[in-house]
Amino acid sequence: MKRQIGLFIICMGVLLAQAQTTSTIRRLEKQRSELHKQISESESLLLSTKKDVKSQLDNLALLTGQISERQKYIWQIENDVRTIQLEINRLTIELKQLEKDLADKKEKYAQSLRYMYRNKSVQEKLMFIFSADNLNQMYRRMRYVREYAEYQHLQGIQLQHKQKQIGLQRKTLLASQKAKEDLLKQGEAEKLKLQNQEKERKTLLASLQKKQRSIQQELNKKRRSADKLNAQIDRLIEQEIAEARKKAADKKRNAATAKKGASEGKTEIYKTDADNRLLSGSFEKNKGILPVPITGPYVIVGHYGQYQVSGLKNVRLDNKGIDIKGKEGANARAIFDGEVSAIFQYNGLNNVLVRHGSYISVYCNLSSVRVKKGSPVRTRDILGEIYTDQEGNAVLHFQLRKETAKLNPEQWLNK
């Protein structure tokens, strides 16, 4: 019985290990599939054919974003290859051990068969039993004969199970090796595409390097526009914080003068504060997995903070958020549950602020909006359509704040 239990445990261990290998490969495939889908979709965002500085700068930003995505995908492939190779190494070691165990069991089984062959007749077994000196010895000999027969039977079963384990292990090993080979081919194809994109970027940079003065003029124009937009956003956020502080002061005065068994209004104030704290906590717990605030294929063409544009001399950008390019007709969507706290216009376009407790998400460059100030929104609710210019650029400028503090949205989004 103990032998059977041990055999069952060994079989379950092998099956669980194989299931874990399959699960690992499937998990890696799912991650790559999501990345590959994003790359394929982003490739549908085509470069402009115009040669003016603005169009070329936009093309450079798009191409740089696409290259970054493809590099990320290649890194993922290389990491998956390393993971699968470690799994192959483990499976190979286990397979060798299984084959060694099988050879040992075959030898033991052969020995038992040879012994049984030499003592195969029933008459010989009976003589062995009845030649005992006393009843106690006879009983022990009968038990020995029975247990040896059972042992031989179990040896045969173990042999069959071990052969089955080896067959499954070889199958899993071959599947892992094939997955690795497929990945290596895929990686080479992606590297070739990356090389072509980098050549295209170099050509574009060579053209732009001859237009340094025009580049600075275009960037200064964008910077002035961005400064004015950010000033309005800052003013609205500071105004909202001031209103929140006034409400808190009013609540404190009411609490000091109110009797026990507070009025309905006071209860509602406390409820609102509790809801805001809860919403802030929920928002923080979703850091890194918030949905991208745009529908359809997209590429991040402008990153957060100050950074030098690679390949262009003295071209430095300063972004208070990120810029996300989508397809014509793309919509801005809420990244989390909240309430629309402000809607304002700048340069004829709409901009929406959504409060999520202490956090505020900002969606700029909308041609139309579907929400109103005070409207509650849920995660992924459509806020409005992103403006598309004459060259087909639909770029959402997105910011994230914790009250007045500016945050890097890329650290919060599930890109």
Stockholm file with secondary structure:
# STOCKHOLM 1.0

chainA/1-415         MKRQIGLFIICMGVLLAQAQTTSTIRRLEKQRSELHKQISESESLLLSTKKDVKSQLDNLALLTGQISERQKYIWQIENDVRTIQLEINRLTIELKQLEKDLADKKEKYAQSLRYMYRNKSVQEKLMFIFSADNLNQMYRRMRYVREYAEYQHLQGIQLQHKQKQIGLQRKTLLASQKAKEDLLKQGEAEKLKLQNQEKERKTLLASLQKKQRSIQQELNKKRRSADKLNAQIDRLIEQEIAEARKKAADKKRNAATAKKGASEGKTEIYKTDADNRLLSGSFEKNKGILPVPITGPYVIVGHYGQYQVSGLKNVRLDNKGIDIKGKEGANARAIFDGEVSAIFQYNGLNNVLVRHGSYISVYCNLSSVRVKKGSPVRTRDILGEIYTDQEGNAVLHFQLRKETAKLNPEQWLNK
#=GR chainA/1-415 SS CHHHHHHHHHHHHHHHHHHHHHHHHHHHHHHHHHHHHHHHHHTTSCCCCCCSHHHHHHHHHHHHHHHHHHHHHHHHHHHHHHHHHHHHHHHHHHHHHHHHHHHHHHHHHHHHHHHHHHTCCHHHHHHHHHTCSSHHHHHHHHHHHHHHHHHHHHHHHHHHHHHHHHHHHHHHHHHHHHHHHHHHHHHHHHHHHHHHHHHHHHHHHHHHGGGHHHHHHHHHHHHHHHHHHHHHHHHHHHHHHHHHHHHHHHHHHHHHHCCSSCCHHHHHHHHHHHHHHHHHHHHHHTTTTBCCSBCSSEEEEECSEEEECTTSTTCEEEESSEEEEECTTCEEECSSSEEEEEEEEETTEEEEEEEETTEEEEEEEEEEESCCTTCEECTTCEEEEECBCTTSCEEEEEEEEETTEEECGGGTBCC
#=GC SS_cons         CHHHHHHHHHHHHHHHHHHHHHHHHHHHHHHHHHHHHHHHHHTTSCCCCCCSHHHHHHHHHHHHHHHHHHHHHHHHHHHHHHHHHHHHHHHHHHHHHHHHHHHHHHHHHHHHHHHHHHTCCHHHHHHHHHTCSSHHHHHHHHHHHHHHHHHHHHHHHHHHHHHHHHHHHHHHHHHHHHHHHHHHHHHHHHHHHHHHHHHHHHHHHHHHGGGHHHHHHHHHHHHHHHHHHHHHHHHHHHHHHHHHHHHHHHHHHHHHHCCSSCCHHHHHHHHHHHHHHHHHHHHHHTTTTBCCSBCSSEEEEECSEEEECTTSTTCEEEESSEEEEECTTCEEECSSSEEEEEEEEETTEEEEEEEETTEEEEEEEEEEESCCTTCEECTTCEEEEECBCTTSCEEEEEEEEETTEEECGGGTBCC
//
